[in-house]
Amino acid sequence: MNNIGTSELVVILIIALLVFGPKKLPEIARSIGRGIFKLKQEFNNLKDTMDEESTREVPSSKTTHDKKS
């Protein structure tokens, strides 16, 4: 994956400032940050659940078959 350099980041921020304006930009950044935080929380919850399920002991199921004569 390509890294974004400082000059590219500055260009992106200038374009965002021109498109959204100085009043709306902090609100948008805050919303994106909250979304990323919630997404990380959900991935961690999913990972914890999967780890929990994989470590849970699987009960041995003894099946009894009815033998028909």
GINORHU-V55452 format. One record per helix or strand of 2 or more residues. SS is the DSSP state (~ for helix, > for strand). FROM is the first residue (numbers start at 1). LEN is the number of residues. If there is no record, write none. Layout:
SS,FROM,LEN + SS,FROM,LEN
//
This chain:
~,6,15 + ~,22,34
//
